[in-house]
Amino acid sequence: MKEQISAILLEAKEQVADSQNEGEIEAIRVKYLGKKGELTAILKQMGSLAPDERPKMGALVNEAKSELECLIADKKTELKSAEQLKKLAEETIDITMPAKELKVGKLHPLNTVLDDMIDIFQSMGFDVVDGPEVETDHYNFECLNVPADHPARDMQDTFYLADNLLLRTQTSAAQIRTMETRKPPIRVICPGRVFRADEVDATHSPVFHQIEGLVVDKGITMCDLKGVLEQFAHEIYGSDTKVKFRPSFFPFTEPSVEVDVTCSECGGKGCRVCKGSGWIEILGAGMVHPNVLRSCGIDPEEYSGFAFGIGLDRLTTTRYKISDIRLLFENDKRFLDQF
Ligand code: DAH
């Protein structure tokens, strides 16, 4: 029996040493130490021994069992830590790898410039109003002193939707809607999209943006117009920018002006952007025509006003040195990411 015990123990030790994982080691434990295990079975043979042999053999079996138990426990720990090391090695994080880029949205350059303009006019006491993009002939032309047969209609190639319905060609329509709903003193700006059937090129787009302005009160003169627009130009382009008022014509203002500022690209020397003139035209303006005031029920003998229309797209392309207006409308992220 003694030899039998050592043989079993030897065999079990070899198997423990060879085992590769926790499952295998557990199977070995059951095989030798379990209820029906080989060492347990030996204990059951004890009855066939002489009574004085029994304690000796019992001690031998128990010794073998506890030796094997220790070995199994050690092997289990060993396997467990090997597994843990393997897992750690597999899950190593390489902190030198470049991080995933987070795509963050931001304001379109047109909106950045518009926000600046709104700030400037709000600081001078103007309200911001909105107007519809689909307009009637009445608001877009008639009330602005441009009757159906007026040659000035040719200045703006219009997208007509129906006989009397069109895509507004100018934000000036908002002047009429404002004067119909508000009483003087009036000080508003109306930013928005406008539409014209122009030939598309680097400086022309069928959709572009204007900011309309309107001031109506008692005693408003051309000096007020000059003061407000000069202040605006200095805030947007810098205080050393020169501002020039040129006589012009719009059916809804009398007198009318166009306003130029020194070219921000060349500082007035003349370059490609200003086509050699040193000046860039940024807006049209004038004293509101008495016919326009009258069409909105405001007495031109009592009130006067000035109005202006600023091109937002030109302001944006010159500020950011964008060479082609079409880039503003393509919404190519590679372009927009630069601002
Ligand atoms: N509506 C004009 C245009 O689209 C711009 C303009 C000129 C607006 C003079 C005005 C103004 O309010 O007074 O060309």
Residues whose N, C-alpha, C, O or C-beta is under 5 A from the ligand:
A	BS01	DAH	T169 Q170 S172 G213 F250 T253 G284 A285 G286 A307 F308 G309
